[in-house]
């Protein structure tokens, strides 16, 4: 019996740009969004939250949470009065 030859996979053709080390230009595909994602005007309007302005999350030690909440509420009430 003759020996079976190992199958050799054919290599994919290489583009000329890739041979030169230059990246081939990518085609700009127009993406059509049908559902979901970001939409202009979506979401809560700025300033409509609890404090009436932008807020930022801050890490605080747990034992100081009560004092800081009291301080913030005191400042918010003072600003609303004036």
C-alpha positions as CSV (number, residue, x, y, z in Angstrom):
1,X,0.0,0.0,0.0
2,X,1.3,3.5,-0.8
3,X,1.8,5.9,2.0
4,X,-0.9,8.6,2.4
5,X,0.3,12.1,1.8
6,X,-0.3,14.7,4.4
7,X,-2.9,17.3,3.2
8,X,-1.6,20.8,2.9
9,X,-4.0,23.7,3.4
10,X,-3.8,26.3,0.7
11,X,-2.9,29.7,2.0
12,X,-5.3,32.6,1.6
13,X,-4.1,35.1,-1.1
14,X,-2.3,38.1,0.4
15,X,-3.3,41.5,-0.8
16,X,-0.6,43.7,-2.3
17,X,-1.0,46.3,0.5
18,X,-0.4,43.7,3.2
19,X,2.8,42.5,1.4
20,X,4.2,46.0,1.6
21,X,3.4,46.3,5.3
22,X,0.7,49.0,4.6
23,X,-2.7,48.5,6.1
24,X,-5.5,48.2,3.5
25,X,-8.0,51.0,3.7
26,X,-11.2,50.0,5.4
27,X,-14.6,50.7,3.8
28,X,-16.8,53.0,5.8
29,X,-20.0,51.0,6.4
30,X,-23.1,53.0,7.1
31,X,-24.7,51.6,10.3
32,X,-28.4,51.7,10.6
33,X,-29.7,51.5,14.2
34,X,-33.1,50.0,14.4
35,X,-33.6,49.7,18.2
36,X,-32.0,50.7,21.5
37,X,-28.7,52.6,22.0
38,X,-28.1,56.2,22.6
39,X,-30.7,58.6,21.2
40,X,-30.5,62.4,21.1
41,X,-32.7,63.9,23.9
42,X,-33.2,60.6,25.7
43,X,-32.7,60.3,29.5
44,X,-33.2,62.6,32.4
45,X,-32.7,66.3,31.8
46,X,-29.8,67.9,33.6
47,X,-30.8,69.6,36.9
48,X,-34.0,67.6,37.4
49,X,-32.6,65.4,40.1
50,X,-32.8,65.6,43.9
51,X,-30.3,68.4,44.2
52,X,-31.1,70.5,41.1
53,X,-27.6,70.2,39.6
54,X,-25.1,67.7,38.3
55,X,-23.9,65.2,40.9
56,X,-20.8,63.0,41.3
57,X,-20.4,59.7,43.2
58,X,-17.8,59.8,45.9
59,X,-16.4,57.1,48.2
60,X,-16.9,57.9,51.8
61,X,-16.2,55.9,54.9
62,X,-19.4,54.3,56.2
63,X,-19.1,55.8,59.7
64,X,-19.3,59.3,58.1
65,X,-22.3,58.8,55.8
66,X,-24.9,60.2,58.2
67,X,-22.9,63.3,59.0
68,X,-22.2,64.0,55.3
69,X,-25.9,63.5,54.3
70,X,-27.0,65.9,57.0
71,X,-24.4,68.4,55.9
72,X,-25.5,68.2,52.2
73,X,-29.2,68.4,53.0
74,X,-28.5,71.5,55.2
75,X,-26.7,73.2,52.3
76,X,-29.4,72.3,49.8
77,X,-32.1,73.7,52.0
78,X,-30.1,76.9,52.6
79,X,-29.6,77.3,48.8
80,X,-33.3,76.8,48.1
81,X,-34.3,79.5,50.6
82,X,-32.0,82.1,49.2
